[in-house]
Amino acid sequence: MIKNNLKNNVINISTPDDSTELIIVEIVNVQPTITIAACYKPPSETLRLQKWNHFIENLQSRDNFVLMGDFNAKHTTWNCNKNNPSGNNLHALIEFDIFLHNAETTTRIGQSAQSDSNIDLVLSSINIAHLITTRRHDDPLTSDHLPVEITISLQKFTYSHRSNRISTTRTDWEKFLVVFDSHWNYFIYHEFTSLNLEH
């Protein structure tokens, strides 16, 4: 759901694989313009290095982007107790030129013998990383994932449809008639001033 005062375009970038759910929107009435991508990758599928590399390169071509979601990718770099294949591949993709915002928290509550892990990640392009803050909430809201609040400090421009129609709802018509009656000769051409006009 996007607020009505945020002008946005849905961006068509192919998903990195058939199992990943993805939505990408561009917010255009902010400075800087920003692309936001939200994804879910099932735990049963491994994050494939080559396909995700192509996907992330497409995102990076848009300059200012945020990529967030449940990657089901575990790595000790972002506070998991072990690495899995998806985590190793994601780590290789983001190691140099993508900023990870929530590396020091946990977002999934471990069940029975499982440890808590951090698989709900917030990534961004380096150039807007300073504009983004994250906060993990402690109430899981009946889920086994803890919500992550993301704040992006952008300058927003008013977005509204403008019309050239002149509004007359506040016109003082009585005053208009008084002024017109006393100055009507200024509104007609000189050659017609001798005419006897009724008003």
C-alpha positions, 0 to 999 in steps of 0.5 A: 500500500502506498500513500496517495500523495506519493507519485509512484511507478511500478517497475518491471524488472524480472525476478531472479528466479521463479520462486521469489516473490517481488514488487518494485516501485519508483517514488518520483515526487521525492528528492532524490527519486528512489526505487524500492524493492520488496521480496520474499525468497522461500527457504526451500530455494537457494539464492543463485549467484548468477541470477541474483547478480543480474537482478541486483545489477538492474537495481543498481542501474537506477542509482538510488534503491532499497532492497528489503525482504525475507531472503532466508539467507543466513550468514554470520556477517549479519548476526546468524549463528551459521552460514547457508548456501543462500547466505554465502551467495548473498554475502558475495553479492553485497560485500563491496558496493551495497550497504546492509543496514540491520546487520546487528539484530535478529528478526526471526524467532527460532523454533524449538532447537533453532536459534534466532536468526537475521533473515529479514534484511534491508539493503541499499545503494551506498549513496543513499545509505546515510538517509536510511535508519532501521528499527526492529520492534519486539512484538512479533504480532503473532508471527515468528518474524519481528517487524523491521521499521525503515525510515528514509529521510527524503525531501517530498514535493507536493503531488496534486493535479493542477487545473487552470479553472478560475474559482469564483466561489469567493467573488464579492459580486455586489462589490463587482457590480458597484465598481463596474457601474461606476467605471463601465466606460473604462471597459469599452472602446473610445469610439463607443463612449457616446453610445447610450448604454443601459446597465 
